[in-house]
Amino acid sequence: MYTFYDKVMPYDTDYQGIAHYSSYYRFVTNALSSFYEKKLIKVMAKYRNLWFVIVESHAAYKRPLYLGDKIKIVIEPEVKEREIIANFKIFRGKELTTTGYLAQKVIDRNAWHSVEIPEEIKNIIIGR
């Protein structure tokens, strides 16, 4: 599990000050990027040929977010043979506002096809 904090900014909202649906993906992508930077930065030099490509996404909006809201994004990753599922929850305080996931295939950028995730990366992502 990984926790990231963010804030709803003016560019995230519509004219009523409510976060636009696309902004939720910014929140989650920022959290996921931070997770990878903190967890994988030391080993990724060995795996420069691998790309993590988002192939599917889903979000269920339970409560709106508003301009200025301070939010917490919780990422709970699952690792499969060739795919990482980043399950997420977004909270405003203790209130759950959004749930969903981003699915990523790991591809070899030279061959341009999905590959099995190296054990070293799997273990880091799941916290072994």
N, C-alpha and C positions, 0 to 999 in steps of 0.2 A: 504494500500500500504506500502511496506517495501523496502528500498534501501540498497544494500550491495556493497562494493567496493572490487575489486580483481585485480590481475595482471597475465598476461599470462607468465608462467614460462617455463624454458627449457623442463621440463618433460611433458608439455602440447602440445609440437609441434613435427612435423615431421622434417626430415632433411633440409627442405626448410625454417624452422622457422614459419610455418603456424600451427595454433592450430588444433589439431586432433579433430574430431567430438566428441569423448568420453570425451574430456576435458570440453566441454560445460556443460555436466551433472555434472562434478565436480564443476564448477562454480555455477550452480544452486543449487546443493545439499548443498554446503557450505552456500549459501545465505539462503536457507530454514532452515537449521539447526540453523543458527544465529537468524533467525526470531523466531523459536520455543523457543530457549534458552532465548531470551529477553522477549518474550510475555507469554510463558506458564510455565516457570520454577517454579513459585510460587505455581501453582495449580496442577502440575503433580504428586506430592506426593500422592494426593488423588486418582489418576487414574493410578497407577502403573500397573494395569492389561491391560491397553490399549497400543496397538502398532499402529504406523502409517506406513503402508506398501505401497510402490509404486507398483501400478498394471498396470500403463500405462504411456507412455511418448511420447512426440512429440516435434520435433524441426525443424524450418524452417531457414535455413542459408541464409541470405541475402547478407552479406559481410564477408570476412575472418577476423579472428583475427591473430595477429602476435606476435612473441616473444617480450616481454617487454610492450605490450599494457596494459594500465591501463583501466579497464573496470568498468562499473556500471551495476549491476543486479537489476532489479525492479521486485518485486514479488507482484502480485495482486491476493489474494486468494478468492476463492468462496467456500462456505460451503453448502453441501447438507446433507441429512439425515444421510448417512453413508459414505460420501466421501468428501475429500477436494481436490479441483482443484487449484493447484498453477500455475496460468498463469504467464509467465515471459517474460521479454524483456531484452536483453543485448545491452548495448551501449558502443561505443568507442567515448569518447567526446559526441557530440550531434548526432552522426551517429548511427542509429539503425542497429545492425549487426545480431541479432537473435531474433526470437519469438518462443514461444511454451508453453508447460504445462507439469506438472507432476500430475498425479492423484493418490491419496492415499486413500485406504480403512482404516477404523479404525477397528481393530479387538480386540477381547478379547483374550489375549494370553493363558488363561487357557482353554477356550472352543474352541479356534482356528476357530472362525467364525466372520464375520463382525457384528458390533453392531451400534446402533444409537449413534451419537456423543452427549455427554452431552451438555446441553444448555450453561453452564458456559464456556466450551471450544469454542463452536460456537461463543459466544459473544466476547470473547477475540480475536479470529482470525479475525473476521470482524470489530473489533474496536468499539464495543458498550460499 
